Amino acid sequence: MRVLFVHQNFPGQYKHLAPALAARRDCEVVALSINRQPTPDNIKLICYEPKRGSSQSLHPWVSDLETKVIRGEAAALAAAQLNREGFRPDVICAHPGWGEALFLKDVWPDARMLSFIEFYYESQGSDFAFDPEYADTSLASLCRLRMKNANHLLTLIASDWAISPTQFQRDQVPALFHDRMSVIHDGIDTALVRPNPAARLTLEKAGVTLSRADEVITFVNRNLEPYRGFHVFMRALPEIQKRRPNAWVLILGGDEVSYGASPPKGQTYRQILMAEVGAKLDMNRIRFLGRVPYGNFLKLLHVSSAHVYLTYPFVLSWSMLEAMAAECLVIGSATAPVEEVIVDGENGLLVDFFSPEAIADAIDRVLDDPDRLQPLRARARQTVIERYDLNTVCLPRHLALVDAVAEGRLPPQGQDAPPSPTAAAMRRALQAKREPEYRRHVSRRRR
């Protein structure tokens, strides 16, 4: 079997699947990517480069689509060269988010394509306009959002099958395509990410070594931005420190923007929030750690007393599931797709995304009596083992799906994760409840 992986930053979500297929004697694996990354010898990596930049004179509503067409053209030209060299994939595993998959079926019409649909945009019940403080609900913004889905729709039409990592992410896609989609998470290596009660984390500049005996509050994201609730967490910190003056607060993440709008030019969201609440904080016990090596990230989880994970209704971060696998007590936002994983009071705690007070209350509850809530930590890890474990659940399902698509069969039964029947109802209820409350909160803060 010949498999082609297409990802602008390969391996990306294919970091486990591609090597597993390449290890098979009957598989030839090739990858297309813009960025060159270290790749195993048994995977042939070919890098392509867009031939031009985006136009300046295009209608702004189609500029995003043009960018994706330019990338799609570059990937198609590289694919055509592969075709001339005699490479004919049986299955194409593509992340189409940046446009690379648009024209692959025009190069190889007989190949079957399995597309990774990470996020389909919706104007309601999703990330768009979720946060009144940063929402742009103008007609132009709504129209640009609709146009962003053109790439997804073209890819879905060309795809033989598609996959999303959570039920919520699958449900964003129009129902027309649901009967050709599976829900399989990328997978968490729970043999690697596991609790370590003896772990120590040294903060060299502070001259302190932390362990599970200390009160340690952790907050982790790739970048510190509103999509991941950084602004709400920062506004909760004055009350948290008032109640827990001995707690250490460790914040991991960069100052760039992964999702959503950028802050005013020359500023970062960290600078903006520090200007707002910094005078109320004891910075001697708060550490912004930036981005750290993976081993240090695991140590952070190992010593965490309370791990806060907030997100708009959007893509679920690997870090939340990794925190649960490490037996952190996760205080998560009551938003999709967090609600698919965390059941309040069973394997973690859920709070209103917009409520700094609720976050402080939950942290106070956890730190007041950590032994009483230890069963939640154990059940958090068990949840990840049973539903998201890389080697026993997710990778076998991914491999079976690739085989099925390559052979033109319907995927095996049981590929889809169980739906979260209450998630949609909870989203609607929270939306109705919190929007006027949060608008008042923002109004008071601005005055």
Salt bridges, closest charged atoms under 4 A:
GLU28 OE1 - ARG2 NE 2.89
ASP64 OD1 - LYS68 NZ 2.92
GLU66 OE2 - ARG52 NH2 2.65
GLU100 OE2 - ARG71 NH1 3.44
GLU118 OE1 - HIS95 NE2 2.76
ASP131 OD2 - HIS231 NE2 2.76
GLU133 OE2 - ARG235 NH2 2.73
GLU133 OE2 - ARG445 NH2 2.64
ASP160 OD2 - LYS105 NZ 2.97
ASP171 OD1 - ARG170 NE 3.10
GLU215 OE2 - ARG244 NH2 2.74
GLU239 OE2 - ARG243 NE 2.76
ASP255 OD2 - ARG270 NH2 2.81
GLU256 OE1 - ARG291 NH2 3.73
GLU276 OE2 - ARG235 NE 2.89
GLU276 OE1 - ARG445 NH1 3.19
GLU346 OE1 - ARG379 NE 3.98
ASP361 OD1 - ARG243 NH1 2.65
ASP364 OD2 - ARG243 NH1 3.66
ASP364 OD1 - ARG244 NH1 2.74
ASP368 OD1 - ARG244 NH1 2.79
ASP369 OD2 - ARG372 NE 3.40
ASP403 OD1 - ARG24 NH1 2.88
GLU407 OE1 - ARG409 NE 2.67
GLU435 OE2 - ARG439 NH2 3.30
